[in-house]
Amino acid sequence: MKKYLKWIICVLSIIIFIVLSVLVLNGKDIAIDSNFYNFISKYISDNLTNYVKYLTYIGSGAVVIGITLFVFIYFKNKKYALYMSINLIAITIIQLILKNIFSRTRPIDINLIEETGYSFPSGHSLTAMAFYGFIIYLIYNSNISKISKVIFILLFSVLILVTGLSRIYLGVHFFTDVLGGFTFSVFYLIIYTSIIKNKL
């Protein structure tokens, strides 16, 4: 069962993404979007918003490119940085293609920051899951201690989750945008890591 678990997750992820895609293309309001925003908006405050504005940059291009450059400089084995770069380039291209296919407009009248471009899937969520998820994959397969693995994997998992939630909190994405970004990235990441696993 363990052998096929990742492929089960892969299939489930793309099924969820396809279902979300159909709902988005249908063009109607999706109840879970408004319900989730109504829940999270209860916690909106000036102080929290200031923190969330910084946290949302976790999934931004500047941050992930900066981390990739750091890996290039810090690690002697340049393969890690190489495949991180390929991963980043691939997910950026995929993100642009998907956004233009669905052309979903962003939420209006609830934006706490200004954003441009289409809404589905969330680019920050897509990038965070693909980029930090790949780092989690590298950590899981590394030779560091088990306790260190647990700590780092939990840390990066929280970063991914916070990135997605921040986009909804700031009113620049719907819940389904974030879930779409996460699920497609899981699907993509399983395929990507399966292709390169023998090259690292």
C-alpha positions as CSV (number, residue, x, y, z in Angstrom):
1,M,0.0,0.0,0.0
2,K,2.8,2.4,0.9
3,K,4.3,1.8,-2.5
4,Y,1.2,3.2,-4.2
5,L,0.3,5.8,-1.7
6,K,1.9,8.7,-3.5
7,W,0.1,7.8,-6.7
8,I,-3.2,7.6,-4.9
9,I,-2.5,11.1,-3.5
10,C,-1.5,12.2,-7.0
11,V,-4.7,11.0,-8.6
12,L,-6.9,12.4,-5.8
13,S,-5.2,15.8,-6.1
14,I,-5.8,16.1,-9.8
15,I,-9.4,14.9,-9.4
16,I,-10.0,17.6,-6.8
17,F,-8.4,20.2,-9.1
18,I,-10.6,19.1,-12.0
19,V,-13.7,19.4,-9.9
20,L,-12.6,22.9,-8.8
21,S,-11.9,23.8,-12.4
22,V,-15.4,22.8,-13.5
23,L,-16.9,24.9,-10.7
24,V,-14.8,27.9,-11.7
25,L,-15.5,27.6,-15.4
26,N,-19.2,27.3,-14.5
27,G,-18.9,31.0,-13.5
28,K,-21.3,30.8,-10.5
29,D,-20.6,31.8,-7.0
30,I,-19.2,28.9,-5.0
31,A,-20.6,28.7,-1.4
32,I,-17.5,27.5,0.2
33,D,-15.6,30.6,-1.0
34,S,-18.0,33.1,0.8
35,N,-18.4,30.8,3.8
36,F,-14.6,30.4,4.3
37,Y,-14.0,34.1,3.8
38,N,-16.8,35.0,6.3
39,F,-15.1,32.8,8.8
40,I,-11.6,34.1,8.3
41,S,-12.7,37.8,8.1
42,K,-13.8,37.6,11.7
43,Y,-10.1,37.8,12.7
44,I,-9.2,40.8,10.5
45,S,-7.6,43.6,12.5
46,D,-5.1,46.3,11.6
47,N,-2.3,44.7,13.7
48,L,-2.8,41.2,12.2
49,T,-3.1,42.6,8.7
50,N,0.3,44.2,9.0
51,Y,1.8,40.8,9.9
52,V,-0.1,39.0,7.2
53,K,1.2,41.4,4.6
54,Y,4.7,40.3,5.4
55,L,3.8,36.6,5.6
56,T,2.2,36.5,2.2
57,Y,5.6,37.2,0.6
58,I,6.6,33.7,1.6
59,G,5.2,32.5,-1.7
60,S,6.4,35.4,-3.7
61,G,8.9,35.2,-6.6
62,A,11.5,37.3,-4.9
63,V,11.6,35.1,-1.8
64,V,11.8,31.7,-3.6
65,I,14.4,33.0,-6.1
66,G,16.4,34.3,-3.2
67,I,16.3,30.9,-1.4
68,T,17.4,29.2,-4.7
69,L,20.3,31.6,-5.0
70,F,21.3,30.9,-1.4
71,V,21.3,27.1,-2.1
72,F,23.5,27.7,-5.2
73,I,26.0,29.6,-3.1
74,Y,25.8,27.6,0.1
75,F,25.7,24.0,-1.0
76,K,28.6,22.3,-2.7
77,N,26.3,19.9,-4.5
78,K,24.8,22.2,-7.2
79,K,22.3,19.5,-8.2
80,Y,20.0,20.7,-5.5
81,A,19.9,24.2,-6.7
82,L,19.7,23.1,-10.3
83,Y,16.6,21.0,-9.8
84,M,15.1,23.7,-7.5
85,S,15.6,26.1,-10.4
86,I,14.0,23.8,-12.9
87,N,11.1,23.2,-10.5
88,L,10.6,27.0,-10.0
89,I,10.7,27.7,-13.8
90,A,8.3,24.9,-14.6
91,I,5.8,25.9,-11.9
92,T,5.9,29.5,-13.0
93,I,5.2,28.6,-16.6
94,I,2.4,26.2,-15.5
95,Q,0.9,28.9,-13.3
96,L,0.7,31.5,-16.1
97,I,-0.8,28.9,-18.5
98,L,-3.5,27.9,-16.0
99,K,-4.4,31.4,-15.0
100,N,-4.9,32.4,-18.6
101,I,-7.0,29.3,-19.3
102,F,-9.5,30.0,-16.5
103,S,-9.3,33.8,-16.5
104,R,-11.1,34.1,-13.2
105,T,-11.4,37.6,-11.8
106,R,-10.2,38.3,-8.3
107,P,-12.5,39.0,-5.4
108,I,-13.7,42.6,-5.4
109,D,-14.4,45.0,-2.5
110,I,-12.6,42.9,0.1
111,N,-9.0,43.5,-1.0
112,L,-6.6,44.6,1.7
113,I,-3.7,44.8,-0.8
114,E,-3.6,45.5,-4.5
115,E,-2.9,42.6,-6.9
116,T,-3.1,42.2,-10.6
117,G,-3.7,39.2,-12.9
118,Y,-6.2,36.4,-12.7
119,S,-7.3,34.6,-9.6
120,F,-7.5,30.8,-10.3
121,P,-5.4,29.1,-9.3
122,S,-3.6,31.1,-6.6
123,G,0.0,31.7,-7.9
124,H,1.4,32.2,-4.3
125,S,-0.3,28.9,-3.2
126,L,0.8,27.0,-6.3
127,T,4.4,28.3,-5.9
128,A,4.6,27.7,-2.2
129,M,3.4,24.1,-2.4
130,A,5.7,23.3,-5.4
131,F,8.8,25.1,-4.1
132,Y,8.6,24.4,-0.3
133,G,7.1,21.0,-1.0
134,F,10.2,20.2,-3.0
135,I,12.4,21.3,-0.1
136,I,10.4,19.0,2.1
137,Y,11.0,16.2,-0.3
138,L,14.8,16.9,-0.2
139,I,14.7,17.0,3.6
140,Y,12.7,13.8,3.9
141,N,15.3,12.0,1.7
142,S,18.4,13.6,3.4
143,N,20.7,12.0,6.0
144,I,19.9,14.5,8.8
145,S,18.5,13.2,12.1
146,K,14.8,12.2,12.4
147,I,14.0,15.0,14.9
148,S,15.6,17.5,12.5
149,K,13.5,16.1,9.7
150,V,10.3,16.4,11.7
151,I,11.1,20.0,12.8
152,F,12.0,21.2,9.3
153,I,9.1,19.4,7.6
154,L,6.6,20.9,10.0
155,L,8.2,24.3,9.6
156,F,7.9,24.3,5.8
157,S,4.4,22.8,5.9
158,V,3.3,25.7,8.1
159,L,4.9,28.1,5.7
160,I,2.8,26.6,2.8
161,L,-0.4,26.7,4.8
162,V,0.2,30.3,6.0
163,T,0.9,31.4,2.5
164,G,-2.5,30.1,1.3
165,L,-4.4,31.5,4.2
166,S,-2.8,34.9,3.8
167,R,-4.1,35.2,0.3
168,I,-7.7,34.6,1.5
169,Y,-7.3,36.9,4.5
170,L,-6.0,39.7,2.3
171,G,-9.0,39.3,0.0
172,V,-7.0,38.7,-3.2
173,H,-8.0,35.1,-3.7
174,F,-11.0,32.8,-3.1
175,F,-10.7,29.6,-1.0
176,T,-11.1,27.6,-4.2
177,D,-8.1,29.5,-5.8
178,V,-5.9,28.4,-2.9
179,L,-7.1,24.8,-2.8
180,G,-6.7,24.7,-6.6
181,G,-3.1,25.9,-6.3
182,F,-2.3,23.4,-3.6
183,T,-3.9,20.4,-5.2
184,F,-2.4,21.0,-8.7
185,S,1.0,21.5,-7.1
186,V,0.8,18.2,-5.2
187,F,-0.1,16.4,-8.4
188,Y,2.8,18.2,-10.3
189,L,5.3,17.7,-7.5
190,I,4.8,13.9,-7.3
191,I,5.4,13.6,-11.0
192,Y,8.4,16.0,-10.9
193,T,10.1,14.2,-8.0
194,S,9.4,10.8,-9.6
195,I,11.2,11.9,-12.8
196,I,14.3,13.3,-11.1
197,K,14.6,11.0,-8.0
198,N,17.5,9.0,-9.5
199,K,19.4,12.1,-10.6
200,L,19.8,13.7,-7.2
